[in-house]
Amino acid sequence: MKLARFTYGGVTRLGKVMGDVIVDLSGIAGPGASMKSLLQRLDALRPQLEKAKANAYPLSEVILEAPIDDPRKFLAIGMNYEKHAQEAEDAGIPRPTSQLWFNKQVQCITGPYHPIEMPRVSDKLDYEAELGVIIGRYCRHVPCAEARSVIAGYLVCNDVSVRDWQTRSPTFTLGKSFDTHGPLGPWITTDDEIADPHDLEVWLTVNGEERQRSSTCDMVYDIYEQIAYLSTVMTLEPGDILATGTPSGVGAATGRFLKLGDVVRVGVSGLGHIENRVVAEAE
């Protein structure tokens, strides 16, 4: 299934994408239900969700929102593709000797086709195409061999970064958490629809020019190792977002940062794409 949040007629609802339509799931999930609450009940509700076909709207007539807007955690791993780690090392950033995790504060989340803001305080705005993983159940101390069982699904993520502010905090958090710098979407594709999450193509273009392209098989630490590592430290919860790393080709490596008016498109095979225009920070 492809689970989404969408706005129609001024009301935001949960839906299921089927081709070029989206089915309203409010009658199953409950009026006003959040995606996080739906994920907590996904196993129990799955038969009803899969059968749902009524109350469908054309995708062209709705606004797709961030598939999940209320996670407890939005965590991202740094330098997790070999070529990206090398380009960072070439730029003077030491290669990590273990998994390097940081927070993106959840208020940075925005929709799949919403604008991203150029901060007033920086012109070092950068992009990072990533596969996002959505946790589906409460879990702690998850062995690698069991990690897939705690995944609800996957989505496309752009880990937008303000590079000069990133270096102001040892954890990268400030430079990763500006408002609108966490576009997600276009929907959550449930785990059962993806044969192998480590065999997906990830790509990014700026104004139609390709800047990044790689495969998730090139990760230094695969998704299951990431879940095992994080769950050693903390309980992972339904709705938590893990951004699993970006390939080489980021703007910081070439000095080609984003500018006002640029259109950034990020795609992952089997998951769709997101597209965001760079605009001036709102007053």
Rosetta blueprint (number, residue, H / E / L):
1 M L
2 K E
3 L E
4 A E
5 R E
6 F E
7 T E
8 Y E
9 G L
10 G L
11 V E
12 T E
13 R E
14 L E
15 G E
16 K E
17 V E
18 M E
19 G L
20 D L
21 V E
22 I E
23 V E
24 D E
25 L L
26 S H
27 G H
28 I H
29 A H
30 G L
31 P L
32 G L
33 A L
34 S L
35 M H
36 K H
37 S H
38 L H
39 L H
40 Q H
41 R L
42 L H
43 D H
44 A H
45 L H
46 R H
47 P H
48 Q H
49 L H
50 E H
51 K H
52 A L
53 K L
54 A L
55 N L
56 A E
57 Y E
58 P E
59 L H
60 S H
61 E H
62 V L
63 I E
64 L E
65 E E
66 A L
67 P L
68 I L
69 D L
70 D L
71 P L
72 R L
73 K L
74 F E
75 L E
76 A E
77 I E
78 G E
79 M L
80 N L
81 Y E
82 E H
83 K H
84 H H
85 A H
86 Q H
87 E H
88 A H
89 E H
90 D H
91 A L
92 G L
93 I L
94 P L
95 R L
96 P L
97 T L
98 S L
99 Q L
100 L E
101 W E
102 F E
103 N E
104 K L
105 Q L
106 V H
107 Q H
108 C H
109 I E
110 T E
111 G L
112 P L
113 Y L
114 H L
115 P L
116 I E
117 E E
118 M E
119 P L
120 R L
121 V L
122 S L
123 D L
124 K L
125 L E
126 D E
127 Y L
128 E L
129 A E
130 E E
131 L E
132 G E
133 V E
134 I E
135 I E
136 G L
137 R L
138 Y L
139 C E
140 R L
141 H L
142 V L
143 P L
144 C H
145 A H
146 E H
147 A H
148 R H
149 S H
150 V H
151 I E
152 A E
153 G E
154 Y E
155 L E
156 V E
157 C E
158 N E
159 D L
160 V L
161 S E
162 V E
163 R H
164 D H
165 W H
166 Q H
167 T L
168 R L
169 S L
170 P L
171 T L
172 F L
173 T H
174 L H
175 G H
176 K H
177 S L
178 F L
179 D L
180 T L
181 H L
182 G E
183 P E
184 L E
185 G E
186 P E
187 W E
188 I E
189 T E
190 T E
191 D H
192 D H
193 E H
194 I L
195 A L
196 D L
197 P L
198 H L
199 D L
200 L L
201 E E
202 V E
203 W E
204 L E
205 T E
206 V E
207 N L
208 G L
209 E E
210 E E
211 R E
212 Q E
213 R E
214 S E
215 S E
216 T H
217 C H
218 D H
219 M E
220 V L
221 Y L
222 D L
223 I H
224 Y H
225 E H
226 Q H
227 I H
228 A H
229 Y H
230 L H
231 S H
232 T H
233 V H
234 M L
235 T L
236 L E
237 E L
238 P L
239 G L
240 D L
241 I E
242 L E
243 A E
244 T L
245 G L
246 T L
247 P L
248 S L
249 G L
250 V L
251 G H
252 A H
253 A H
254 T H
255 G L
256 R L
257 F L
258 L L
259 K L
260 L L
261 G L
262 D L
263 V E
264 V E
265 R E
266 V E
267 G E
268 V E
269 S L
270 G L
271 L L
272 G E
273 H E
274 I E
275 E E
276 N E
277 R E
278 V E
279 V E
280 A E
281 E L
282 A L
283 E L
